[in-house]
Amino acid sequence: MIHKMSFIGLTLALLSACSTTQEKISQAVEIRPVISPTIAEVVNKSLKRVVAIGRFSDETKRGGSFLFSGKSKLGQQASDILAARLTGSGKFILLERQDLSTIIAENSLNKVAADFIILGSVSEFGRSTVSEVGVFSRNKIQIATATVNIRLVNTKTGEIVYSEEATGESRVESSRVLGVGERAAYNTKIDDKALSAAISKLTSNIIENLMDSPWQAYIVSDFGSGFLMTGGENQGVNIGDKFSIVVRGKTIKNPQTGLQLELPGENIALVKVLKFIGQGDNALSYVEITQGIFTKKQLNDVVVREIKD
């Protein structure tokens, strides 16, 4: 009898020691390779694209409810997470704008607005709780899922050049054995992690599509014997860099899509960067013509583009 009691006591002690609350967060993991100093130097010299990012809308059932009013927390979180990821890449200068119409208005007033705007929405968001009951144990799993849609829009033509959807999931699990262990409270962290997981799946493709587009800047004014070009040291421009002056091609309307289409332009001159004027993201580059002919009268008809090897 004594031996049986000792055995039961030992068993309960072992079960109590093993009953713990375990938190397991599953989400998309962004694997970042180790970058050597030599490659990092090349990346830092790339020309940064100026991109606008708008506030994401909340298209979930919760967002469409008549009981819901005010700004969408989910939409704000989604756009803020994406903005942080793009800024962290070091490849972009980001402008925050509400919608495409704001960018189009800026384009008509001056030519330094973003060439692309990222718009998006949180289309699905939900939570569920699953219980797994064993002979001596009980597991409770809280799961959050979020689906995010994004659109990359050319601000000059209004064309959607890229779109994608991704779903992220996050979960937390708690275990109790023979009634021993912590009870699982409502965990709000997994909501944020599910949204972050969905954005992680989209980020690399967004960066790839933006970097595939040609870098371009604009001549804003004549200055002395040269001109002032948008983009400075913060945008990856270096003293001595050369760029091509391109006369914009004719803009026509595609009868099938109703969108504006710009025909290929013509290279008319080359310019060289001699110095910078101003500081930070608003800095300008002072350039002089090294080849070809370009006059002040053509300011509104040209763009500056990088010369591809």
VOBA-1610 file (N, C-alpha, C; in pm, whole numbers, padded with zeros to 5 digits, always signed):
BEGIN
Met+00084-00121+00000Met+00000+00000+00000Met+00086+00125+00000Ile+00193+00120+00083Ile+00284+00236+00089Ile+00350+00258-00045His+00388+00147-00113His+00454+00158-00243His+00360+00219-00346Lys+00229+00180-00340Lys+00132+00234-00436Lys+00114+00384-00416Met+00102+00427-00289Met+00085+00569-00260Met+00207+00648-00307Ser+00325+00592-00288Ser+00448+00660-00332Ser+00450+00675-00483Phe+00405+00569-00553Phe+00404+00574-00699Phe+00309+00681-00751Ile+00187+00686-00689Ile+00087+00787-00731Ile+00138+00927-00703Gly+00201+00946-00588Gly+00255+01078-00554Gly+00363+01121-00650Leu+00449+01028-00689Leu+00557+01059-00784Leu+00499+01095-00921Thr+00393+01022-00961Thr+00329+01050-01091Thr+00268+01189-01096Leu+00198+01226-00988Leu+00137+01360-00982Leu+00243+01468-00983Ala+00352+01443-00916Ala+00461+01543-00913Ala+00518+01565-01051Leu+00537+01455-01126Leu+00592+01467-01261Leu+00495+01540-01354Leu+00363+01508-01340Leu+00263+01574-01424Leu+00256+01723-01395Ser+00267+01759-01266Ser+00264+01900-01228Ser+00383+01973-01284Ala+00498+01908-01283Ala+00620+01972-01334Ala+00612+01994-01483Cys+00536+01906-01553Cys+00528+01916-01699Cys+00416+02008-01746Ser+00324+02046-01656Ser+00209+02128-01697Ser+00250+02274-01700Thr+00268+02325-01816Thr+00309+02465-01835Thr+00225+02527-01943Thr+00227+02657-01944Thr+00159+02730-02053Thr+00260+02760-02162Gln+00234+02711-02281Gln+00327+02729-02392Gln+00267+02824-02493Glu+00347+02918-02536Glu+00301+03016-02634Glu+00374+02990-02764Lys+00300+02957-02867Lys+00359+02927-02996Lys+00304+03024-03099Ile+00390+03104-03152Ile+00348+03202-03253Ile+00397+03153-03388Ser+00306+03125-03479Ser+00345+03084-03613Ser+00314+03197-03708Gln+00414+03238-03782Gln+00394+03345-03877Gln+00498+03333-03987Ala+00475+03406-04095Ala+00571+03404-04205Ala+00701+03465-04158Val+00812+03395-04179Val+00943+03443-04135Val+01021+03492-04255Glu+01063+03614-04249Glu+01140+03672-04359Glu+01287+03640-04339Ile+01344+03557-04426Ile+01483+03515-04413Ile+01571+03617-04484Arg+01661+03678-04410Arg+01748+03781-04466Arg+01891+03730-04471Pro+01950+03720-04591Pro+02086+03670-04601Pro+02186+03768-04541Val+02298+03714-04496Val+02404+03799-04443Val+02468+03875-04559Ile+02476+04006-04546Ile+02531+04091-04653Ile+02674+04128-04619Ser+02764+04100-04711Ser+02904+04135-04689Ser+02922+04284-04708Pro+03028+04343-04651Pro+03051+04488-04664Pro+03059+04533-04809Thr+03117+04450-04895Thr+03133+04490-05034Thr+02998+04504-05103Ile+02909+04405-05081Ile+02776+04411-05142Ile+02695+04525-05082Ala+02711+04549-04951Ala+02637+04657-04884Ala+02671+04791-04945Glu+02797+04809-04983Glu+02837+04937-05043Glu+02766+04957-05176Val+02750+04849-05254Val+02681+04858-05382Val+02534+04893-05362Val+02470+04827-05264Val+02328+04852-05235Val+02305+04998-05196Asn+02395+05053-05113Asn+02379+05189-05065Asn+02390+05291-05178Lys+02456+05252-05288Lys+02475+05345-05398Lys+02359+05342-05497Ser+02264+05250-05480Ser+02152+05242-05573Ser+02064+05366-05557Leu+02002+05406-05666Leu+01917+05524-05666Leu+01783+05492-05602Lys+01744+05572-05505Lys+01620+05546-05431Lys+01499+05598-05508Arg+01397+05515-05516Arg+01272+05555-05578Arg+01187+05634-05478Val+01117+05736-05527Val+01024+05812-05444Val+00887+05748-05459Val+00834+05696-05350Val+00709+05621-05354Val+00614+05676-05248Ala+00488+05686-05282Ala+00387+05728-05186Ala+00313+05605-05136Ile+00276+05606-05010Ile+00199+05497-04954Ile+00074+05554-04888Gly-00040+05503-04928Gly-00166+05554-04877Gly-00215+05473-04758Arg-00313+05527-04687Arg-00374+05453-04577Arg-00458+05339-04634Phe-00441+05221-04578Phe-00516+05105-04623Phe-00660+05112-04570Ser-00752+05062-04648Ser-00891+05058-04604Ser-00920+04927-04531Asp-01025+04928-04452Asp-01069+04809-04379Asp-01195+04756-04446Glu-01179+04648-04524Glu-01291+04590-04598Glu-01347+04467-04529Thr-01309+04444-04405Thr-01359+04329-04331Thr-01505+04353-04290Lys-01569+04250-04241Lys-01708+04264-04195Lys-01717+04365-04081Arg-01612+04364-03999Arg-01609+04460-03887Arg-01602+04602-03940Gly-01518+04625-04041Gly-01502+04759-04096Gly-01627+04809-04166Gly-01707+04714-04222Gly-01828+04753-04293Gly-01951+04761-04205Ser-01935+04730-04078Ser-02050+04733-03987Ser-02095+04876-03961Phe-02228+04897-03951Phe-02279+05032-03923Phe-02248+05073-03779Leu-02207+04977-03696Leu-02170+05010-03558Leu-02027+05063-03550Phe-01952+05041-03658Phe-01813+05085-03659Phe-01802+05223-03719Ser-01733+05313-03652Ser-01711+05448-03704Ser-01570+05491-03671Gly-01521+05589-03744Gly-01387+05638-03719Gly-01285+05569-03808Lys-01157+05599-03785Lys-01049+05546-03866Lys-01026+05398-03835Ser-00987+05325-03937Ser-00964+05182-03922Ser-00828+05156-03858Lys-00829+05089-03743Lys-00704+05053-03679Lys-00629+04950-03762Leu-00702+04853-03818Leu-00638+04751-03901Leu-00572+04812-04023Gly-00642+04905-04091Gly-00586+04970-04208Gly-00463+05052-04175Gln-00466+05124-04065Gln-00351+05204-04023Gln-00232+05114-03991Gln-00258+05004-03920Gln-00150+04912-03886Gln-00086+04853-04010Ala-00168+04812-04107Ala-00117+04750-04229Ala-00026+04845-04305Ser-00069+04970-04325Ser+00013+05066-04400Ser+00139+05105-04322Asp+00128+05113-04189Asp+00245+05148-04108Asp+00349+05036-04110Ile+00303+04912-04105Ile+00396+04798-04110Ile+00469+04795-04244Leu+00394+04814-04353Leu+00455+04813-04486Leu+00552+04929-04502Ala+00515+05047-04452Ala+00604+05163-04460Ala+00736+05137-04387Ala+00726+05073-04271Ala+00847+05042-04194Ala+00936+04944-04269Arg+00875+04845-04333Arg+00954+04746-04408Arg+01024+04810-04529Leu+00952+04895-04602Leu+01012+04959-04720Leu+01122+05057-04679Thr+01099+05131-04571Thr+01201+05224-04523Thr+01325+05147-04477Gly+01304+05034-04410Gly+01415+04953-04362Gly+01500+04895-04474Ser+01443+04881-04593Ser+01521+04828-04706Ser+01626+04926-04755Gly+01608+05057-04724Gly+01703+05158-04767Gly+01697+05191-04915Lys+01591+05147-04984Lys+01583+05167-05128Lys+01483+05275-05170Phe+01410+05332-05073Phe+01302+05423-05110Phe+01297+05546-05021Ile+01241+05652-05079Ile+01200+05769-05002Ile+01048+05768-05005Leu+00986+05757-04889Leu+00842+05739-04881Leu+00770+05869-04850Leu+00660+05891-04921Leu+00570+06001-04894Leu+00437+05942-04848Glu+00376+06002-04748Glu+00247+05952-04702Glu+00136+06035-04765Arg+00050+05969-04840Arg-00061+06035-04907Arg-00187+05952-04885Gln-00301+06014-04888Gln-00426+05944-04863Gln-00472+05861-04982Asp-00461+05918-05102Asp-00514+05847-05218Asp-00445+05894-05346Leu-00482+05833-05457Leu-00422+05863-05586Leu-00453+06004-05632Ser-00573+06056-05603Ser-00611+06190-05649Ser-00519+06297-05591Thr-00469+06274-05468Thr-00376+06370-05408Thr-00247+06378-05487Ile-00195+06262-05530Ile-00071+06257-05608Ile-00091+06322-05743Ile-00203+06293-05808Ile-00230+06351-05940Ile-00235+06504-05932Ala-00295+06557-05825Ala-00301+06702-05806Ala-00161+06760-05789Glu-00075+06690-05715Glu+00062+06736-05696Glu+00139+06733-05827Asn+00115+06631-05908Asn+00182+06622-06037Asn+00148+06739-06128Ser+00026+06787-06116Ser-00017+06898-06201Ser+00041+07031-06154Leu+00077+07039-06026Leu+00132+07164-05971Leu+00284+07170-05983Asn+00348+07057-05952Asn+00494+07048-05966Asn+00528+06906-06001Lys+00653+06883-06039Lys+00688+06752-06090Lys+00776+06673-05995Val+00760+06693-05866Val+00845+06623-05771Val+00767+06522-05688Ala+00642+06495-05726Ala+00562+06398-05652Ala+00608+06256-05686Ala+00554+06158-05614Ala+00593+06019-05634Ala+00544+05968-05769Asp+00621+05877-05827Asp+00582+05816-05953Asp+00487+05698-05931Phe+00490+05642-05810Phe+00403+05530-05777Phe+00340+05551-05640Ile+00221+05499-05624Ile+00156+05500-05493Ile+00109+05358-05462Ile+00127+05316-05339Ile+00083+05185-05295Ile-00049+05200-05220Leu-00151+05136-05271Leu-00282+05136-05208Leu-00315+04994-05165Gly-00397+04980-05063Gly-00428+04845-05018Gly-00547+04840-04926Ser-00577+04719-04884Ser-00689+04697-04794Ser-00668+04570-04714Val-00729+04567-04596Val-00736+04444-04517Val-00872+04384-04550Ser-00872+04276-04628Ser-00998+04221-04679Ser-01060+04119-04585Glu-00977+04051-04506Glu-01029+03952-04413Glu-00952+03956-04283Phe-01023+03940-04172Phe-00958+03930-04042Phe-01050+03851-03949Gly-00993+03754-03881Gly-01074+03673-03793Gly-00994+03603-03686Arg-01065+03560-03583Arg-01005+03485-03473Arg-01087+03360-03446Ser-01020+03256-03399Ser-01090+03134-03361Ser-01017+03070-03244Thr-01090+02988-03169Thr-01032+02917-03055Thr-01062+02768-03071Val-00958+02689-03059Val-00970+02544-03074Val-00925+02478-02945Ser-01004+02383-02895Ser-00968+02309-02774Ser-00939+02164-02809Glu-00829+02111-02755Glu-00792+01971-02773Glu-00793+01905-02636Val-00884+01812-02615Val-00901+01749-02485Val-00849+01605-02488Gly-00756+01576-02397Gly-00704+01441-02383Gly-00753+01378-02253Val-00699+01262-02219Val-00739+01193-02097Val-00702+01273-01973Phe-00580+01324-01972Phe-00532+01401-01856Phe-00502+01547-01889Ser-00517+01587-02014Ser-00472+01722-02053Ser-00578+01795-02134Arg-00562+01924-02141Arg-00648+02009-02222Arg-00562+02120-02283Asn-00568+02133-02414Asn-00495+02238-02486Asn-00594+02338-02543Lys-00565+02464-02529Lys-00647+02570-02587Lys-00561+02650-02684Ile-00605+02659-02810Ile-00528+02728-02914Ile-00609+02847-02966Gln-00551+02967-02957Gln-00613+03088-03013Gln-00543+03118-03146Ile-00621+03138-03251Ile-00566+03159-03385Ile-00622+03288-03443Ala-00533+03370-03500Ala-00574+03493-03571Ala-00524+03485-03714Thr-00607+03521-03811Thr-00569+03524-03952Thr-00605+03659-04012Ala-00521+03707-04104Ala-00543+03835-04170Ala-00506+03823-04317Thr-00588+03879-04403Thr-00560+03882-04547Thr-00547+04027-04592Val-00438+04056-04662Val-00408+04192-04707Val-00396+04194-04859Asn-00459+04291-04923Asn-00448+04313-05067Asn-00373+04443-05092Ile-00283+04444-05190Ile-00212+04568-05224Ile-00218+04591-05374Arg-00209+04719-05412Arg-00206+04759-05552Arg-00097+04864-05569Leu-00014+04845-05670Leu+00090+04942-05703Leu+00044+05017-05827Val+00022+05150-05812Val-00041+05229-05918Val+00057+05333-05972Asn+00066+05339-06105Asn+00145+05443-06172Asn+00067+05574-06162Thr+00124+05674-06094Thr+00051+05799-06071Thr+00037+05883-06197Lys+00117+05856-06300Lys+00108+05934-06423Lys-00006+05886-06511Thr-00032+05755-06510Thr-00133+05699-06599Thr-00254+05642-06525Gly-00241+05619-06394Gly-00349+05557-06318Gly-00355+05406-06335Glu-00259+05349-06406Glu-00258+05206-06433Glu-00210+05127-06310Ile-00278+05017-06280Ile-00233+04925-06174Ile-00127+04835-06235Val-00002+04855-06196Val+00108+04780-06257Val+00136+04650-06184Tyr+00084+04636-06063Tyr+00107+04514-05987Tyr+00006+04504-05874Ser-00047+04384-05850Ser-00138+04362-05738Ser-00116+04221-05684Glu-00141+04205-05554Glu-00121+04074-05492Glu-00200+04067-05361Glu-00227+03945-05319Glu-00298+03920-05193Glu-00218+03818-05112Ala-00215+03836-04981Ala-00143+03741-04895Ala-00217+03727-04763Thr-00208+03608-04706Thr-00272+03579-04578Thr-00168+03538-04476Gly-00177+03595-04357Gly-00086+03560-04248Gly-00163+03501-04132Glu-00096+03416-04055Glu-00160+03351-03940Glu-00068+03356-03819Ser-00128+03370-03703Ser-00053+03369-03577Ser-00137+03295-03474Arg-00070+03222-03384Arg-00144+03144-03286Arg-00072+03139-03153Val-00147+03116-03047Val-00091+03098-02913Val-00159+02976-02851Glu-00081+02893-02784Glu-00132+02769-02730Glu-00102+02759-02580Ser-00199+02714-02502Ser-00179+02692-02359Ser-00223+02550-02323Ser-00153+02489-02227Ser-00180+02350-02190Ser-00203+02339-02040Arg-00298+02251-02004Arg-00324+02217-01865Arg-00329+02066-01852Val-00261+02012-01749Val-00258+01868-01724Val-00317+01841-01587Leu-00422+01757-01583Leu-00493+01726-01459Leu-00535+01853-01384Gly-00577+01955-01463Gly-00624+02079-01403Gly-00514+02171-01355Val-00388+02132-01378Val-00275+02213-01332Val-00217+02291-01450Gly-00195+02418-01431Gly-00141+02503-01536Gly-00216+02634-01543Glu-00161+02729-01620Glu-00224+02860-01629Glu-00337+02859-01730Arg-00442+02933-01698Arg-00551+02950-01792Arg-00512+03052-01900Ala-00551+03024-02023Ala-00513+03112-02134Ala-00607+03231-02140Ala-00551+03351-02123Ala-00631+03474-02135Ala-00637+03515-02282Tyr-00727+03607-02313Tyr-00740+03657-02450Tyr-00611+03728-02489Asn-00546+03682-02594Asn-00416+03733-02635Asn-00433+03825-02756Thr-00405+03955-02738Thr-00421+04052-02847Thr-00297+04062-02935Lys-00184+04008-02888Lys-00061+04019-02966Lys-00070+03945-03098Ile-00145+03835-03099Ile-00148+03756-03222Ile-00222+03828-03335Asp-00308+03926-03302Asp-00373+04005-03406Asp-00269+04082-03487Asp-00178+04149-03415Asp-00072+04226-03481Asp+00022+04134-03559Lys+00053+04018-03501Lys+00148+03927-03565Lys+00090+03865-03691Ala-00039+03840-03693Ala-00103+03787-03815Ala-00097+03889-03928Leu-00124+04015-03895Leu-00117+04123-03994Leu+00026+04140-04045Ser+00122+04134-03953Ser+00263+04147-03990Ser+00307+04032-04079Ala+00257+03911-04052Ala+00293+03795-04133Ala+00244+03810-04276Ala+00123+03864-04293Ala+00069+03885-04428Ala+00151+03988-04504Ile+00188+04097-04437Ile+00270+04201-04501Ile+00406+04147-04540Ser+00464+04060-04456Ser+00596+04003-04484Ser+00596+03927-04617Lys+00485+03859-04646Lys+00477+03783-04770Lys+00472+03873-04893Leu+00428+03997-04875Leu+00411+04090-04987Leu+00533+04177-05012Thr+00612+04203-04907Thr+00715+04306-04913Thr+00817+04283-05023Ser+00872+04163-05033Ser+00980+04138-05130Ser+00933+04160-05273Asn+00810+04119-05305Asn+00757+04137-05441Asn+00731+04285-05471Ile+00686+04360-05370Ile+00665+04504-05390Ile+00797+04572-05421Ile+00900+04539-05343Ile+01033+04598-05365Ile+01085+04563-05504Glu+01069+04438-05543Glu+01119+04394-05674Glu+01051+04470-05788Asn+00920+04487-05779Asn+00848+04558-05886Asn+00885+04706-05891Leu+00904+04768-05775Leu+00941+04910-05772Leu+01082+04930-05826Met+01173+04840-05793Met+01312+04855-05839Met+01327+04823-05987Asp+01233+04745-06042Asp+01238+04716-06186Asp+01199+04837-06271Ser+01124+04929-06212Ser+01085+05050-06285Ser+01204+05144-06296Pro+01221+05213-06409Pro+01337+05301-06425Pro+01334+05419-06328Trp+01449+05449-06268Trp+01459+05566-06181Trp+01452+05692-06267Gln+01377+05789-06221Gln+01372+05914-06294Gln+01356+06032-06200Ala+01402+06147-06247Ala+01393+06271-06172Ala+01345+06379-06268Tyr+01344+06504-06220Tyr+01289+06613-06301Tyr+01377+06736-06291Ile+01384+06812-06400Ile+01452+06942-06401Ile+01351+07045-06354Val+01381+07115-06244Val+01284+07208-06187Val+01312+07353-06222Ser+01439+07384-06257Ser+01470+07524-06287Ser+01609+07534-06350Asp+01631+07641-06424Asp+01768+07670-06467Asp+01839+07741-06352Phe+01972+07732-06349Phe+02049+07788-06238Phe+02190+07817-06288Gly+02217+07946-06306Gly+02347+07982-06361Gly+02363+07928-06501Ser+02472+07858-06523Ser+02497+07799-06654Ser+02443+07657-06664Gly+02378+07608-06556Gly+02325+07472-06557Gly+02180+07467-06514Phe+02142+07356-06453Phe+02003+07334-06412Phe+01998+07267-06275Leu+01881+07274-06211Leu+01859+07205-06085Leu+01770+07085-06109Met+01817+06970-06062Met+01748+06843-06080Met+01701+06790-05944Thr+01578+06735-05940Thr+01531+06675-05815Thr+01617+06553-05781Gly+01631+06528-05651Gly+01712+06415-05608Gly+01852+06460-05569Gly+01893+06424-05449Gly+02027+06461-05402Gly+02099+06341-05345Glu+02191+06368-05253Glu+02275+06264-05196Glu+02193+06158-05122Asn+02086+06201-05053Asn+02003+06106-04979Asn+01930+06008-05071Gln+01914+06045-05195Gln+01845+05959-05290Gln+01941+05869-05366Gly+02067+05875-05330Gly+02166+05787-05392Gly+02243+05849-05506Val+02221+05977-05532Val+02293+06047-05638Val+02433+06085-05588Asn+02532+06070-05673Asn+02671+06103-05637Asn+02727+06211-05729Ile+02821+06287-05676Ile+02891+06386-05758Ile+02961+06313-05872Gly+02943+06364-05993Gly+03004+06301-06110Gly+02911+06206-06185Asp+02797+06172-06126Asp+02701+06085-06195Asp+02647+06154-06320Lys+02621+06074-06422Lys+02565+06127-06546Lys+02426+06068-06568Phe+02337+06153-06621Phe+02199+06112-06646Phe+02156+06158-06785Ser+02053+06093-06834Ser+02002+06124-06967Ser+01879+06214-06957Ile+01873+06317-07042Ile+01755+06403-07053Ile+01667+06347-07164Val+01544+06314-07129Val+01454+06248-07224Val+01329+06332-07244Val+01299+06362-07369Val+01174+06430-07402Val+01062+06328-07390Arg+00959+06362-07315Arg+00847+06269-07296Arg+00781+06234-07428Gly+00741+06108-07439Gly+00667+06066-07557Gly+00523+06114-07552Lys+00458+06108-07661Lys+00317+06150-07670Lys+00230+06059-07584Thr+00133+06118-07515Thr+00041+06040-07433Thr-00088+06014-07510Ile-00125+05887-07519Ile-00247+05850-07590Ile-00337+05768-07496Lys-00463+05756-07530Lys-00557+05680-07450Lys-00579+05543-07512Asn-00559+05441-07431Asn-00582+05305-07478Asn-00733+05281-07486Pro-00786+05256-07605Pro-00932+05243-07619Pro-00989+05120-07548Gln-00905+05020-07521Gln-00954+04899-07455Gln-00966+04917-07303Thr-00866+04983-07242Thr-00865+04998-07096Thr-00912+05135-07050Gly-00907+05235-07141Gly-00942+05370-07103Gly-00831+05442-07029Leu-00713+05377-07012Leu-00601+05435-06940Leu-00509+05511-07035Gln-00436+05607-06978Gln-00339+05683-07055Gln-00212+05601-07076Leu-00156+05607-07193Leu-00035+05534-07228Leu+00067+05631-07285Glu+00186+05633-07226Glu+00291+05723-07274Glu+00384+05649-07368Leu+00399+05702-07490Leu+00486+05641-07590Leu+00633+05667-07554Pro+00724+05584-07606Pro+00867+05602-07575Pro+00916+05742-07610Gly+01005+05796-07524Gly+01059+05930-07547Gly+01189+05928-07625Glu+01248+06046-07638Glu+01372+06061-07716Glu+01481+06123-07629Asn+01599+06060-07628Asn+01713+06114-07554Asn+01771+06233-07631Ile+01778+06348-07563Ile+01828+06467-07633Ile+01957+06523-07573Ala+01990+06482-07450Ala+02112+06538-07388Ala+02157+06452-07272Leu+02282+06475-07231Leu+02338+06413-07111Leu+02378+06523-07015Val+02356+06501-06884Val+02397+06598-06783Val+02484+06530-06679Lys+02567+06610-06611Lys+02657+06559-06509Lys+02634+06635-06379Val+02629+06561-06268Val+02606+06622-06136Val+02737+06684-06086Leu+02732+06815-06052Leu+02851+06886-06005Leu+02847+06914-05855Lys+02727+06936-05799Lys+02716+06963-05656Lys+02571+06949-05611Phe+02551+06956-05480Phe+02416+06946-05423Phe+02377+07079-05360Ile+02248+07108-05367Ile+02192+07228-05305Ile+02080+07184-05212Gly+02088+07225-05086Gly+01990+07181-04987Gly+02034+07054-04916Gln+01952+07007-04823Gln+01987+06890-04745Gln+01871+06793-04734Gly+01903+06669-04699Gly+01800+06568-04674Gly+01728+06525-04799Asp+01605+06479-04779Asp+01525+06429-04891Asp+01484+06539-04988Asn+01490+06665-04947Asn+01451+06776-05034Asn+01570+06836-05110Ala+01686+06774-05099Ala+01805+06827-05168Ala+01789+06818-05319Leu+01849+06913-05389Leu+01852+06913-05535Leu+01995+06895-05583Ser+02008+06851-05707Ser+02140+06835-05768Ser+02160+06943-05874Tyr+02277+07004-05870Tyr+02312+07101-05975Tyr+02382+07024-06086Val+02327+07033-06208Val+02381+06959-06322Val+02412+07053-06437Glu+02508+07012-06519Glu+02541+07086-06640Glu+02542+06990-06758Ile+02508+07043-06875Ile+02500+06961-06996Ile+02640+06924-07043Thr+02662+06796-07072Thr+02791+06749-07125Thr+02779+06707-07271Gln+02656+06683-07314Gln+02636+06638-07452Gln+02493+06670-07495Gly+02474+06713-07620Gly+02341+06741-07669Gly+02296+06884-07638Ile+02171+06913-07664Ile+02116+07047-07645Ile+01986+07037-07565Phe+01977+07124-07464Phe+01857+07130-07380Phe+01840+07273-07333Thr+01720+07328-07348Thr+01697+07467-07311Thr+01589+07479-07204Lys+01580+07597-07144Lys+01483+07625-07038Lys+01340+07605-07086Lys+01315+07631-07213Lys+01180+07619-07268Lys+01128+07476-07264Gln+01218+07379-07249Gln+01179+07238-07253Gln+01158+07178-07113Leu+01161+07260-07007Leu+01153+07210-06869Leu+01032+07121-06846Asn+00917+07160-06900Asn+00794+07087-06873Asn+00775+06965-06962Asp+00868+06944-07055Asp+00851+06836-07152Asp+00950+06722-07132Val+01037+06732-07033Val+01144+06632-07019Val+01145+06567-06881Val+01209+06451-06873Val+01239+06384-06747Val+01386+06346-06749Val+01440+06321-06632Val+01578+06277-06618Val+01578+06130-06582Arg+01653+06050-06654Arg+01655+05906-06630Arg+01797+05854-06616Glu+01809+05749-06536Glu+01941+05689-06517Glu+01986+05621-06644Ile+02116+05614-06662Ile+02174+05549-06780Ile+02207+05405-06742Lys+02139+05310-06803Lys+02161+05169-06776Lys+02287+05121-06845Asp+02361+05034-06776Asp+02482+04978-06836Asp+02448+04880-06948
//
